Amino acid sequence: MSLRSIILGCFFICLSSLNAQEIKCHIQMNTEKIEGTNKDIYNELSNDLTEFINSRKWTDATFTEDERIECTFIFTLESAAGENYSGKLQIQASRPVYNSGYSTTLFNFMDNNLQFTYTQYQRFEFDENVYESNLLSTIAYYVNIILGLNFDSFSRYGGTKYFEKAELICALAQTSDDIGWKAFDSDRNRYALVSNYMDDRLKKLRDINYEYHRFGLDEMVNSTEKGRTNIYNNLPYLRDMNRAVPYSVALQNFVESKLNELLDMFQPATAKEKKDVYDILQSILPTESSKFKELLN
């Protein structure tokens, strides 16, 4: 191979890295509850979804390979009738903490209203301004939720345009009979989730997402005490929002996603800080109190 070929090869590799797509998604298929069907179709569906998510350009931003957002979509399929499938979808996403090898959970959500049609060898074509496929709209909706949370965590309200895109997808889906999109059908469905992120009464939650990551976790690399104090000072706002909008799915999801992290973080804190954190968590997640009683020990 000539020196020129080597140089050109390195150039195109570097160029590709500088223009990497935003999402690095892993698809998992759990089909244990479905019997007597061609399992190859699920491998094909997994590959098609991986290609759809990871190869699509979702933003105007430039991401390097190392900056791609890690996420996992876990499909638990419970029924299959012809081309119609139903089950649950768990969506997980993480964010790296600045200058460390640690990644923090950004989003961990269970969607119990998964229904879609899929035909082997079908082409995945998606237009965010048209509602045609419940499957692709659901995937695109959650990709934009993840992007919104990720951009919010690096820049105050930086994710607004992606929450607006998720809101548009949800609005377009209102014309269909597909479940999971309708207002007031559930306080934990897709409509409720994106409505929470766009609700002025919960705007402080997006502030906290930014403060928690940029001045909390990212700061801990330099000073654990300072980073933890910044997080501690923001936690009372969570209780205030819970009083204003009880059982907010976005608020509860934030606390649930950060629960184990908070417990580890405040183990070495003062007794007063531990008690304050316990009281706040108890007010938002009363049914989970057994998990954070260790703060009182």
Buried (B, 14 or more C-beta within 10 A) or exposed (E): EEEEEEEEEEEEEEEEEEEBBBBBBBBEBBBEEBEEEEEEBBEBBBEBBBEBBBEBEBBEEEBEEEEBBBBBBBBBBBEBEEEEBBBBBBBBBBBBBBEEEBEBBBBBBBBBBBBBEBEEEBEBEBEBEEBEBBBBBBBBBBBBBBBBBBBBBBEBBBBBBBBBBBBBBBEBBEEEEBBBBBEEBBBBBBBBBBBBBBBEEBEBBBBBBBBBBBBBBBBBEEEEEEBBBBBBEBBEBBBEBBEEBEEBBBBBBBBBBBBEBBBEBBEEBEEEBBEBBBEBBBEBBEEBEEBBEEBEE
